[in-house]
Amino acid sequence: MINVSDWKHRKERYEQYWNLENKTPILYITSPKENANYDKSLYNVPSDTYWFDPSWKIKAIRDDFNNTYFGGDSFPYVSPSLGPDIMSGFLGLKIIYNEASSWVEHKDCHLSELANLKFDKENNFYFNKMTEMLKAFTEDAKNGDYIVGMVDLNPGADGIASLIGADKLCFEMMDNPDDVDMMNRKILDLYKYVYTYFDNIVTKYQGGNTNWLGVYSDIPWYFISCDFMCMVSPKSFDRFLDWEIRERAKFHKRSMFHLDGENAVVHLDKILKIDDITAVEVQATPYVHCAKMWVEYIKKIQDAKKCVWIEAKNEEDIKVLMENCKPEGLFIKTWADSEEKVKRIEDMVNDFYK
């Protein structure tokens, strides 16, 4: 594996994490290597190249990996994506791309008018392009140089909001609840199909997998998200969201719920009651920069016997997490600007648990 000489040991650490057996936190920390020499010609490319050219993507990620110091429990991985609206793209909507972002052209209609939307596997650009990219990454990484992550898929209420817009979905929940259920089921069934299809590609050589969250598992796993839940009451959560989240969690052997910011914690207790959810990622927002705010919620997650994922912005965040949270099932993702600083942070963490 590129710049990782003890991958077997790190893999074992991740299995300990999933089983709440790690005695020190999983520390995903990286920095540029000393004397890093990035190939500047690979950057500032046109948007079509950035999003759709697998040969360029492979050159770019290899350049990045070769110039990265992977400290702690980190490892090189790629998480292919055609944007968060790809489920809508699979159903025939147009996704717009620029050099750094993407968005979908919502349908200005009621959900009942979309009941006949179909997934045309043979002719769908987004599905075929993602298949092409995944196969390219998988073949390039088959000797174990890096891990190929799973595609970024967003079904559920987020998937419906991608079709018609979040504001329109709120009205549909009030005016046409059965149509919301219909579309939720349609998207969920499609999600299960494409996930299974893509997972068979990703795990062809490497067995386990990861995704954009960067947690490895020998047992293929996936994240579960529902950012739209920040817009609904507990009653609406129970009516429209709970069953779909539960079914998604049951579909996966391991899963991590993406708790999107402080506005999502109103539904945390409901999420923790779903036995099939293995872990919870707490996602900081621009309004909450430090880990301290999340400590009480992390404790609640750990008390529910679930793993935790959190990003630490600096060394102080790491100290707060170590001083207030159990190491078992705790994943901390962070970064540094030099190898020397990475090693200092590694020593700080190891010394804390001696």
Secondary structure, 3 states (H helix, E strand, C coil): CCCCCCHHHHHHHHHHHHCCCCCCCEEEEEEECCCCCCCHHHCCCCHHHHHHCHHHHHHHHHHHHHCEEEEECCCCEECCCCCCCHHHHHCCCCEEECCCCEEECCCCCCHHHHCCCCCCCCCCHHHHHHHHHHHHHHHHCCCCCCEECCCCCCCHHHHHHHHHCHHHHHHHHHHCHHHHHHHHHHHHHHHHHHHHHHHHHHHHHHCCECCCCCCCECCCEEEEECHHHHHCCHHHHHHHHHHHHHHHHHHCCEEEEEEECHHHHHHHHHHHCCCCCCEEEEECECCECCHHHHHHHHHHHHHCCCEEEEECCCHHHHHHHHHHCCCCCEEEEEECCCHHHHHHHHHHHHHHCC
